[in-house]
Structure formats: C-alpha cells, structure tokens
Amino acid sequence: MRVTVRAAGAADAGTVWQRYVRTAAWPSWSPQIRAVEAEDELRAGMRGQVVPVLGPRVDFVVDAVDPEALTWRWRVRVGPVRMSLWHAVRPRTPSGATTELVIDGSAPVVLAYTPLARLALRRLVRP
C-alpha cells in the first residue's frame, strides 16, 4: 500500500531540510523517536537504528539523498516488517515550506504509521 502525507508550515525550506539532514534533530520534531543511532548527517548508504519511544529498535538504510532537490529515501525494517519512505521539502510562496512523505509497505503497517507521520511532519515545518 502507498500513502502520501503532506504538511505546510512557516519554517523555511532550508531549516526543514536541516532538520532532516541532522539525525540528532529527528526526536525534536518526530515524537515517536527517542534517539537515532547513526552518523550525524544523512548520506546515501548510511545505516543506523531509530530508537522509538515505544517498541523495538528500527533498522534503516538510506538509499538516496539529493540536497539540491531536497529529497531523500530510506528503508526501515523491524523483523519481517518493512517500509520504504520518500521525503521531499519544497519552498512555499510567499514564505515557509511544505514537506511530503510517500510511505510504501503492507497495509496494516502503513495505516498504523500514517497518523504518527502526519503529526511529525506538522512539527517538522513549524518555525
């Protein structure tokens, strides 16, 4: 199943992109994440773990990062459960930014994750 989630806010696109790029910042806008065990900055091929507030650690690998297009893609896995996530940041006229997330995975997992993703994206684009 594939679901797209979007959010718009007053934070500029550069700020939003830096919140993605700096893995230590993820818990500041994603309430389901307690910590990230990975390199400091996103890069293609990077591997790590997300430490959630509840539940088991989530293994991930970053497939692509395009700083010019402000997009990145990663795959996450917990045991047999897998998802692919694609992120984009776009400047918004006259100010602020929008962010878009495409979630691919099994229907029950995608449906359970979508409300958390929506909340995180709203926080991501706040000033």
N, CA, C and O atoms as a GROMACS GRO file, in nm:
protein
  508
    1MET      N    1   0.085  -0.118   0.000
    1MET     CA    2   0.000   0.000   0.000
    1MET      C    3   0.089   0.123   0.000
    1MET      O    4   0.195   0.124   0.063
    2ARG      N    5   0.046   0.225  -0.070
    2ARG     CA    6   0.120   0.351  -0.077
    2ARG      C    7   0.029   0.465  -0.030
    2ARG      O    8  -0.084   0.479  -0.076
    3VAL      N    9   0.082   0.548   0.063
    3VAL     CA   10   0.010   0.664   0.115
    3VAL      C   11   0.102   0.784   0.108
    3VAL      O   12   0.221   0.773   0.136
    4THR      N   13   0.047   0.899   0.070
    4THR     CA   14   0.123   1.024   0.068
    4THR      C   15   0.068   1.117   0.175
    4THR      O   16  -0.053   1.136   0.186
    5VAL      N   17   0.158   1.173   0.255
    5VAL     CA   18   0.123   1.266   0.362
    5VAL      C   19   0.196   1.397   0.335
    5VAL      O   20   0.313   1.397   0.298
    6ARG      N   21   0.126   1.509   0.352
    6ARG     CA   22   0.186   1.640   0.330
    6ARG      C   23   0.157   1.732   0.449
    6ARG      O   24   0.057   1.716   0.519
    7ALA      N   25   0.247   1.828   0.469
    7ALA     CA   26   0.225   1.931   0.571
    7ALA      C   27   0.290   2.060   0.523
    7ALA      O   28   0.391   2.057   0.452
    8ALA      N   29   0.231   2.172   0.561
    8ALA     CA   30   0.286   2.304   0.527
    8ALA      C   31   0.299   2.384   0.654
    8ALA      O   32   0.218   2.371   0.746
    9GLY      N   33   0.404   2.467   0.659
    9GLY     CA   34   0.425   2.547   0.779
    9GLY      C   35   0.514   2.666   0.753
    9GLY      O   36   0.557   2.690   0.640
   10ALA      N   37   0.541   2.742   0.858
   10ALA     CA   38   0.613   2.868   0.847
   10ALA      C   39   0.765   2.853   0.842
   10ALA      O   40   0.834   2.947   0.804
   11ALA      N   41   0.819   2.737   0.880
   11ALA     CA   42   0.964   2.717   0.872
   11ALA      C   43   1.008   2.720   0.726
   11ALA      O   44   0.939   2.666   0.639
   12ASP      N   45   1.122   2.785   0.698
   12ASP     CA   46   1.169   2.790   0.559
   12ASP      C   47   1.226   2.654   0.517
   12ASP      O   48   1.260   2.571   0.601
   13ALA      N   49   1.235   2.634   0.386
   13ALA     CA   50   1.277   2.504   0.332
   13ALA      C   51   1.417   2.464   0.379
   13ALA      O   52   1.442   2.346   0.404
   14GLY      N   53   1.508   2.560   0.392
   14GLY     CA   54   1.642   2.529   0.439
   14GLY      C   55   1.643   2.476   0.581
   14GLY      O   56   1.716   2.382   0.612
   15THR      N   57   1.562   2.536   0.666
   15THR     CA   58   1.550   2.490   0.805
   15THR      C   59   1.492   2.350   0.811
   15THR      O   60   1.543   2.265   0.883
   16VAL      N   61   1.386   2.327   0.735
   16VAL     CA   62   1.322   2.195   0.733
   16VAL      C   63   1.421   2.090   0.683
   16VAL      O   64   1.432   1.982   0.740
   17TRP      N   65   1.494   2.122   0.576
   17TRP     CA   66   1.591   2.028   0.521
   17TRP      C   67   1.698   1.994   0.626
   17TRP      O   68   1.735   1.878   0.641
   18GLN      N   69   1.747   2.094   0.698
   18GLN     CA   70   1.849   2.069   0.801
   18GLN      C   71   1.794   1.982   0.913
   18GLN      O   72   1.870   1.905   0.972
   19ARG      N   73   1.667   1.993   0.944
   19ARG     CA   74   1.606   1.906   1.046
   19ARG      C   75   1.606   1.761   1.000
   19ARG      O   76   1.616   1.670   1.082
   20TYR      N   77   1.594   1.739   0.870
   20TYR     CA   78   1.607   1.604   0.815
   20TYR      C   79   1.752   1.558   0.816
   20TYR      O   80   1.783   1.448   0.860
   21VAL      N   81   1.840   1.643   0.766
   21VAL     CA   82   1.980   1.605   0.744
   21VAL      C   83   2.051   1.572   0.876
   21VAL      O   84   2.131   1.478   0.880
   22ARG      N   85   2.024   1.644   0.980
   22ARG     CA   86   2.089   1.621   1.110
   22ARG      C   87   2.010   1.517   1.188
   22ARG      O   88   1.905   1.548   1.246
   23THR      N   89   2.058   1.395   1.190
   23THR     CA   90   1.983   1.284   1.252
   23THR      C   91   1.957   1.308   1.401
   23THR      O   92   1.855   1.262   1.453
   24ALA      N   93   2.045   1.379   1.470
   24ALA     CA   94   2.023   1.407   1.612
   24ALA      C   95   1.901   1.496   1.633
   24ALA      O   96   1.846   1.501   1.743
   25ALA      N   97   1.857   1.568   1.528
   25ALA     CA   98   1.740   1.657   1.540
   25ALA      C   99   1.608   1.581   1.526
   25ALA      O  100   1.503   1.634   1.562
   26TRP      N  101   1.611   1.459   1.475
   26TRP     CA  102   1.486   1.387   1.450
   26TRP      C  103   1.392   1.381   1.572
   26TRP      O  104   1.272   1.402   1.555
   27PRO      N  105   1.442   1.352   1.693
   27PRO     CA  106   1.349   1.347   1.807
   27PRO      C  107   1.284   1.482   1.839
   27PRO      O  108   1.179   1.485   1.904
   28SER      N  109   1.342   1.592   1.795
   28SER     CA  110   1.285   1.723   1.825
   28SER      C  111   1.155   1.749   1.750
   28SER      O  112   1.072   1.829   1.794
   29TRP      N  113   1.135   1.684   1.637
   29TRP     CA  114   1.012   1.705   1.560
   29TRP      C  115   0.931   1.577   1.540
   29TRP      O  116   0.815   1.583   1.500
   30SER      N  117   0.990   1.463   1.568
   30SER     CA  118   0.920   1.335   1.550
   30SER      C  119   0.895   1.273   1.687
   30SER      O  120   0.984   1.209   1.743
   31PRO      N  121   0.775   1.290   1.743
   31PRO     CA  122   0.751   1.250   1.881
   31PRO      C  123   0.762   1.100   1.907
   31PRO      O  124   0.774   1.059   2.023
   32GLN      N  125   0.758   1.018   1.804
   32GLN     CA  126   0.771   0.874   1.823
   32GLN      C  127   0.917   0.828   1.833
   32GLN      O  128   0.943   0.712   1.862
   33ILE      N  129   1.012   0.920   1.808
   33ILE     CA  130   1.154   0.885   1.811
   33ILE      C  131   1.219   0.939   1.938
   33ILE      O  132   1.211   1.058   1.968
   34ARG      N  133   1.283   0.849   2.013
   34ARG     CA  134   1.358   0.889   2.133
   34ARG      C  135   1.502   0.925   2.097
   34ARG      O  136   1.558   1.019   2.153
   35ALA      N  137   1.561   0.850   2.002
   35ALA     CA  138   1.700   0.875   1.963
   35ALA      C  139   1.726   0.810   1.827
   35ALA      O  140   1.648   0.727   1.780
   36VAL      N  141   1.837   0.850   1.765
   36VAL     CA  142   1.882   0.790   1.640
   36VAL      C  143   2.027   0.750   1.659
   36VAL      O  144   2.110   0.832   1.700
   37GLU      N  145   2.058   0.626   1.630
   37GLU     CA  146   2.196   0.577   1.637
   37GLU      C  147   2.246   0.562   1.495
   37GLU      O  148   2.221   0.462   1.428
   38ALA      N  149   2.318   0.665   1.450
   38ALA     CA  150   2.366   0.670   1.312
   38ALA      C  151   2.466   0.784   1.301
   38ALA      O  152   2.493   0.854   1.399
   39GLU      N  153   2.519   0.802   1.182
   39GLU     CA  154   2.606   0.916   1.155
   39GLU      C  155   2.528   1.045   1.179
   39GLU      O  156   2.405   1.045   1.185
   40ASP      N  157   2.603   1.155   1.193
   40ASP     CA  158   2.540   1.284   1.223
   40ASP      C  159   2.457   1.339   1.108
   40ASP      O  160   2.356   1.405   1.132
   41GLU      N  161   2.499   1.311   0.983
   41GLU     CA  162   2.428   1.367   0.868
   41GLU      C  163   2.389   1.258   0.769
   41GLU      O  164   2.462   1.162   0.746
   42LEU      N  165   2.270   1.277   0.712
   42LEU     CA  166   2.221   1.182   0.612
   42LEU      C  167   2.317   1.172   0.495
   42LEU      O  168   2.374   1.271   0.450
   43ARG      N  169   2.333   1.051   0.446
   43ARG     CA  170   2.407   1.027   0.321
   43ARG      C  171   2.359   0.895   0.265
   43ARG      O  172   2.318   0.806   0.340
   44ALA      N  173   2.365   0.882   0.135
   44ALA     CA  174   2.326   0.757   0.070
   44ALA      C  175   2.416   0.644   0.122
   44ALA      O  176   2.537   0.661   0.132
   45GLY      N  177   2.356   0.531   0.152
   45GLY     CA  178   2.429   0.416   0.202
   45GLY      C  179   2.440   0.410   0.354
   45GLY      O  180   2.482   0.308   0.409
   46MET      N  181   2.404   0.516   0.421
   46MET     CA  182   2.411   0.520   0.567
   46MET      C  183   2.317   0.417   0.628
   46MET      O  184   2.205   0.398   0.580
   47ARG      N  185   2.363   0.352   0.732
   47ARG     CA  186   2.281   0.257   0.807
   47ARG      C  187   2.274   0.303   0.952
   47ARG      O  188   2.365   0.369   1.003
   48GLY      N  189   2.166   0.267   1.018
   48GLY     CA  190   2.153   0.302   1.158
   48GLY      C  191   2.030   0.241   1.219
   48GLY      O  192   1.966   0.152   1.162
   49GLN      N  193   1.996   0.290   1.337
   49GLN     CA  194   1.876   0.246   1.407
   49GLN      C  195   1.803   0.367   1.464
   49GLN      O  196   1.864   0.460   1.516
   50VAL      N  197   1.672   0.362   1.454
   50VAL     CA  198   1.586   0.457   1.523
   50VAL      C  199   1.545   0.390   1.653
   50VAL      O  200   1.502   0.275   1.654
   51VAL      N  201   1.560   0.464   1.763
   51VAL     CA  202   1.516   0.415   1.894
   51VAL      C  203   1.382   0.481   1.921
   51VAL      O  204   1.376   0.600   1.949
   52PRO      N  205   1.273   0.403   1.914
   52PRO     CA  206   1.141   0.462   1.933
   52PRO      C  207   1.110   0.485   2.081
   52PRO      O  208   1.177   0.430   2.168
   53VAL      N  209   1.010   0.566   2.108
   53VAL     CA  210   0.963   0.587   2.244
   53VAL      C  211   0.908   0.455   2.298
   53VAL      O  212   0.931   0.420   2.413
   54LEU      N  213   0.835   0.384   2.214
   54LEU     CA  214   0.780   0.252   2.250
   54LEU      C  215   0.816   0.152   2.142
   54LEU      O  216   0.821   0.186   2.024
   55GLY      N  217   0.841   0.029   2.181
   55GLY     CA  218   0.864  -0.076   2.084
   55GLY      C  219   1.011  -0.100   2.053
   55GLY      O  220   1.099  -0.035   2.109
   56PRO      N  221   1.035  -0.195   1.962
   56PRO     CA  222   1.172  -0.234   1.930
   56PRO      C  223   1.243  -0.131   1.843
   56PRO      O  224   1.178  -0.048   1.778
   57ARG      N  225   1.373  -0.137   1.842
   57ARG     CA  226   1.455  -0.052   1.756
   57ARG      C  227   1.422  -0.082   1.609
   57ARG      O  228   1.386  -0.194   1.573
   58VAL      N  229   1.437   0.020   1.527
   58VAL     CA  230   1.404   0.010   1.385
   58VAL      C  231   1.534   0.027   1.305
   58VAL      O  232   1.596   0.133   1.309
   59ASP      N  233   1.574  -0.078   1.234
   59ASP     CA  234   1.691  -0.070   1.148
   59ASP      C  235   1.656   0.010   1.023
   59ASP      O  236   1.544   0.002   0.972
   60PHE      N  237   1.754   0.086   0.973
   60PHE     CA  238   1.729   0.158   0.848
   60PHE      C  239   1.853   0.168   0.763
   60PHE      O  240   1.966   0.155   0.811
   61VAL      N  241   1.830   0.190   0.634
   61VAL     CA  242   1.935   0.222   0.539
   61VAL      C  243   1.884   0.335   0.451
   61VAL      O  244   1.770   0.332   0.403
   62VAL      N  245   1.968   0.434   0.430
   62VAL     CA  246   1.932   0.548   0.345
   62VAL      C  247   1.973   0.514   0.202
   62VAL      O  248   2.090   0.488   0.175
   63ASP      N  249   1.877   0.514   0.111
   63ASP     CA  250   1.902   0.477  -0.028
   63ASP      C  251   1.951   0.594  -0.112
   63ASP      O  252   2.035   0.576  -0.200
   64ALA      N  253   1.900   0.714  -0.087
   64ALA     CA  254   1.935   0.829  -0.171
   64ALA      C  255   1.915   0.958  -0.093
   64ALA      O  256   1.823   0.970  -0.012
   65VAL      N  257   2.003   1.054  -0.118
   65VAL     CA  258   1.991   1.188  -0.062
   65VAL      C  259   2.026   1.285  -0.174
   65VAL      O  260   2.134   1.275  -0.234
   66ASP      N  261   1.936   1.379  -0.204
   66ASP     CA  262   1.961   1.479  -0.306
   66ASP      C  263   1.944   1.617  -0.244
   66ASP      O  264   1.833   1.669  -0.238
   67PRO      N  265   2.055   1.678  -0.197
   67PRO     CA  266   2.044   1.808  -0.131
   67PRO      C  267   1.998   1.921  -0.223
   67PRO      O  268   1.943   2.020  -0.175
   68GLU      N  269   2.020   1.908  -0.352
   68GLU     CA  270   1.972   2.013  -0.444
   68GLU      C  271   1.822   2.006  -0.463
   68GLU      O  272   1.754   2.108  -0.467
   69ALA      N  273   1.769   1.884  -0.475
   69ALA     CA  274   1.625   1.865  -0.491
   69ALA      C  275   1.552   1.862  -0.357
   69ALA      O  276   1.429   1.864  -0.353
   70LEU      N  277   1.628   1.858  -0.246
   70LEU     CA  278   1.572   1.847  -0.111
   70LEU      C  279   1.484   1.723  -0.097
   70LEU      O  280   1.372   1.729  -0.047
   71THR      N  281   1.538   1.610  -0.142
   71THR     CA  282   1.467   1.483  -0.131
   71THR      C  283   1.560   1.377  -0.072
   71THR      O  284   1.682   1.386  -0.085
   72TRP      N  285   1.501   1.279  -0.008
   72TRP     CA  286   1.577   1.163   0.038
   72TRP      C  287   1.484   1.043   0.053
   72TRP      O  288   1.363   1.057   0.070
   73ARG      N  289   1.544   0.925   0.047
   73ARG     CA  290   1.467   0.800   0.052
   73ARG      C  291   1.539   0.702   0.142
   73ARG      O  292   1.662   0.692   0.139
   74TRP      N  293   1.461   0.628   0.222
   74TRP     CA  294   1.520   0.527   0.308
   74TRP      C  295   1.426   0.409   0.324
   74TRP      O  296   1.307   0.418   0.295
   75ARG      N  297   1.482   0.298   0.371
   75ARG     CA  298   1.406   0.177   0.400
   75ARG      C  299   1.423   0.146   0.548
   75ARG      O  300   1.532   0.158   0.604
   76VAL      N  301   1.313   0.105   0.612
   76VAL     CA  302   1.316   0.068   0.753
   76VAL      C  303   1.269  -0.076   0.768
   76VAL      O  304   1.193  -0.129   0.687
   77ARG      N  305   1.318  -0.139   0.878
   77ARG     CA  306   1.284  -0.280   0.899
   77ARG      C  307   1.283  -0.310   1.048
   77ARG      O  308   1.373  -0.271   1.123
   78VAL      N  309   1.178  -0.382   1.090
   78VAL     CA  310   1.170  -0.439   1.224
   78VAL      C  311   1.129  -0.584   1.202
   78VAL      O  312   1.014  -0.611   1.170
   79GLY      N  313   1.223  -0.676   1.219
   79GLY     CA  314   1.194  -0.817   1.190
   79GLY      C  315   1.148  -0.830   1.046
   79GLY      O  316   1.216  -0.784   0.954
   80PRO      N  317   1.032  -0.893   1.024
   80PRO     CA  318   0.984  -0.911   0.887
   80PRO      C  319   0.909  -0.789   0.831
   80PRO      O  320   0.873  -0.788   0.713
   81VAL      N  321   0.885  -0.689   0.914
   81VAL     CA  322   0.809  -0.571   0.872
   81VAL      C  323   0.904  -0.472   0.806
   81VAL      O  324   1.007  -0.434   0.861
   82ARG      N  325   0.866  -0.431   0.683
   82ARG     CA  326   0.949  -0.339   0.605
   82ARG      C  327   0.863  -0.227   0.548
   82ARG      O  328   0.747  -0.247   0.512
   83MET      N  329   0.925  -0.110   0.540
   83MET     CA  330   0.861   0.004   0.475
   83MET      C  331   0.967   0.082   0.398
   83MET      O  332   1.085   0.081   0.434
   84SER      N  333   0.923   0.149   0.294
   84SER     CA  334   1.007   0.240   0.218
   84SER      C  335   0.944   0.378   0.231
   84SER      O  336   0.823   0.393   0.218
   85LEU      N  337   1.029   0.478   0.257
   85LEU     CA  338   0.978   0.614   0.278
   85LEU      C  339   1.057   0.712   0.192
   85LEU      O  340   1.180   0.708   0.190
   86TRP      N  341   0.986   0.800   0.122
   86TRP     CA  342   1.047   0.901   0.037
   86TRP      C  343   1.003   1.037   0.090
   86TRP      O  344   0.884   1.060   0.110
   87HIS      N  345   1.099   1.127   0.112
   87HIS     CA  346   1.072   1.259   0.168
   87HIS      C  347   1.112   1.369   0.071
   87HIS      O  348   1.211   1.357  -0.001
   88ALA      N  349   1.034   1.476   0.070
   88ALA     CA  350   1.067   1.594  -0.011
   88ALA      C  351   1.032   1.720   0.066
   88ALA      O  352   0.935   1.723   0.142
   89VAL      N  353   1.112   1.824   0.046
   89VAL     CA  354   1.086   1.956   0.104
   89VAL      C  355   1.077   2.054  -0.012
   89VAL      O  356   1.158   2.050  -0.104
   90ARG      N  357   0.977   2.144  -0.006
   90ARG     CA  358   0.958   2.243  -0.111
   90ARG      C  359   0.935   2.380  -0.048
   90ARG      O  360   0.859   2.392   0.048
   91PRO      N  361   1.001   2.484  -0.102
   91PRO     CA  362   0.970   2.620  -0.057
   91PRO      C  363   0.824   2.652  -0.088
   91PRO      O  364   0.768   2.604  -0.187
   92ARG      N  365   0.764   2.733  -0.004
   92ARG     CA  366   0.625   2.771  -0.024
   92ARG      C  367   0.618   2.922  -0.042
   92ARG      O  368   0.687   2.996   0.028
   93THR      N  369   0.538   2.967  -0.135
   93THR     CA  370   0.523   3.109  -0.163
   93THR      C  371   0.409   3.165  -0.079
   93THR      O  372   0.303   3.102  -0.074
   94PRO      N  373   0.423   3.278  -0.015
   94PRO     CA  374   0.538   3.368  -0.016
   94PRO      C  375   0.646   3.330   0.086
   94PRO      O  376   0.758   3.380   0.078
   95SER      N  377   0.614   3.242   0.182
   95SER     CA  378   0.715   3.201   0.279
   95SER      C  379   0.681   3.064   0.334
   95SER      O  380   0.571   3.012   0.314
   96GLY      N  381   0.776   3.006   0.404
   96GLY     CA  382   0.754   2.875   0.465
   96GLY      C  383   0.792   2.763   0.371
   96GLY      O  384   0.860   2.783   0.270
   97ALA      N  385   0.746   2.643   0.406
   97ALA     CA  386   0.779   2.524   0.328
   97ALA      C  387   0.667   2.422   0.339
   97ALA      O  388   0.585   2.426   0.430
   98THR      N  389   0.668   2.332   0.244
   98THR     CA  390   0.584   2.213   0.253
   98THR      C  391   0.676   2.092   0.254
   98THR      O  392   0.787   2.096   0.200
   99THR      N  393   0.629   1.986   0.314
   99THR     CA  394   0.702   1.861   0.312
   99THR      C  395   0.606   1.750   0.272
   99THR      O  396   0.487   1.754   0.304
  100GLU      N  397   0.659   1.655   0.202
  100GLU     CA  398   0.579   1.544   0.150
  100GLU      C  399   0.649   1.413   0.186
  100GLU      O  400   0.772   1.403   0.178
  101LEU      N  401   0.571   1.315   0.225
  101LEU     CA  402   0.623   1.183   0.258
  101LEU      C  403   0.538   1.078   0.187
  101LEU      O  404   0.416   1.077   0.200
  102VAL      N  405   0.605   0.991   0.112
  102VAL     CA  406   0.537   0.878   0.049
  102VAL      C  407   0.580   0.753   0.125
  102VAL      O  408   0.699   0.722   0.134
  103ILE      N  409   0.482   0.682   0.180
  103ILE     CA  410   0.505   0.563   0.261
  103ILE      C  411   0.460   0.442   0.181
  103ILE      O  412   0.346   0.437   0.135
  104ASP      N  413   0.548   0.343   0.165
  104ASP     CA  414   0.517   0.219   0.095
  104ASP      C  415   0.539   0.102   0.189
  104ASP      O  416   0.643   0.092   0.253
  105GLY      N  417   0.441   0.012   0.198
  105GLY     CA  418   0.456  -0.106   0.282
  105GLY      C  419   0.326  -0.182   0.288
  105GLY      O  420   0.233  -0.154   0.212
  106SER      N  421   0.320  -0.278   0.379
  106SER     CA  422   0.197  -0.356   0.394
  106SER      C  423   0.089  -0.265   0.453
  106SER      O  424   0.118  -0.175   0.532
  107ALA      N  425  -0.035  -0.288   0.413
  107ALA     CA  426  -0.146  -0.201   0.452
  107ALA      C  427  -0.157  -0.180   0.603
  107ALA      O  428  -0.169  -0.066   0.646
  108PRO      N  429  -0.153  -0.285   0.685
  108PRO     CA  430  -0.168  -0.260   0.830
  108PRO      C  431  -0.059  -0.171   0.887
  108PRO      O  432  -0.086  -0.087   0.973
  109VAL      N  433   0.063  -0.188   0.841
  109VAL     CA  434   0.175  -0.109   0.892
  109VAL      C  435   0.164   0.036   0.845
  109VAL      O  436   0.181   0.129   0.924
  110VAL      N  437   0.135   0.055   0.718
  110VAL     CA  438   0.122   0.191   0.664
  110VAL      C  439   0.006   0.264   0.732
  110VAL      O  440   0.020   0.380   0.769
  111LEU      N  441  -0.106   0.198   0.749
  111LEU     CA  442  -0.221   0.262   0.812
  111LEU      C  443  -0.193   0.297   0.958
  111LEU      O  444  -0.240   0.400   1.006
  112ALA      N  445  -0.118   0.213   1.028
  112ALA     CA  446  -0.083   0.242   1.168
  112ALA      C  447   0.017   0.357   1.177
  112ALA      O  448   0.011   0.436   1.271
  113TYR      N  449   0.108   0.366   1.082
  113TYR     CA  450   0.214   0.467   1.087
  113TYR      C  451   0.170   0.604   1.037
  113TYR      O  452   0.225   0.706   1.080
  114THR      N  453   0.073   0.609   0.949
  114THR     CA  454   0.033   0.735   0.885
  114THR      C  455  -0.004   0.846   0.985
  114THR      O  456   0.041   0.959   0.965
  115PRO      N  457  -0.083   0.821   1.090
  115PRO     CA  458  -0.113   0.931   1.184
  115PRO      C  459   0.012   0.984   1.254
  115PRO      O  460   0.023   1.105   1.277
  116LEU      N  461   0.106   0.896   1.289
  116LEU     CA  462   0.231   0.941   1.351
  116LEU      C  463   0.312   1.026   1.254
  116LEU      O  464   0.369   1.128   1.291
  117ALA      N  465   0.316   0.982   1.128
  117ALA     CA  466   0.389   1.056   1.026
  117ALA      C  467   0.328   1.194   1.005
  117ALA      O  468   0.400   1.293   0.992
  118ARG      N  469   0.197   1.201   1.001
  118ARG     CA  470   0.128   1.329   0.982
  118ARG      C  471   0.162   1.426   1.096
  118ARG      O  472   0.190   1.543   1.071
  119LEU      N  473   0.159   1.378   1.219
  119LEU     CA  474   0.194   1.461   1.334
  119LEU      C  475   0.339   1.508   1.326
  119LEU      O  476   0.369   1.625   1.350
  120ALA      N  477   0.430   1.417   1.292
  120ALA     CA  478   0.572   1.452   1.282
  120ALA      C  479   0.595   1.558   1.174
  120ALA      O  480   0.671   1.652   1.195
  121LEU      N  481   0.531   1.543   1.059
  121LEU     CA  482   0.551   1.640   0.951
  121LEU      C  483   0.499   1.777   0.989
  121LEU      O  484   0.560   1.878   0.954
  122ARG      N  485   0.389   1.783   1.061
  122ARG     CA  486   0.336   1.913   1.106
  122ARG      C  487   0.437   1.981   1.198
  122ARG      O  488   0.456   2.102   1.190
  123ARG      N  489   0.500   1.903   1.285
  123ARG     CA  490   0.601   1.959   1.376
  123ARG      C  491   0.728   1.997   1.298
  123ARG      O  492   0.794   2.095   1.332
  124LEU      N  493   0.761   1.921   1.196
  124LEU     CA  494   0.881   1.946   1.117
  124LEU      C  495   0.879   2.085   1.051
  124LEU      O  496   0.982   2.150   1.042
  125VAL      N  497   0.762   2.129   1.006
  125VAL     CA  498   0.754   2.256   0.932
  125VAL      C  499   0.718   2.376   1.021
  125VAL      O  500   0.700   2.487   0.971
  126ARG      N  501   0.709   2.353   1.151
  126ARG     CA  502   0.685   2.466   1.242
  126ARG      C  503   0.812   2.550   1.256
  126ARG      O  504   0.923   2.497   1.246
  127PRO      N  505   0.797   2.681   1.277
  127PRO     CA  506   0.917   2.766   1.293
  127PRO      C  507   0.995   2.731   1.420
  127PRO      O  508   1.098   2.793   1.448
   0.00000   0.00000   0.00000
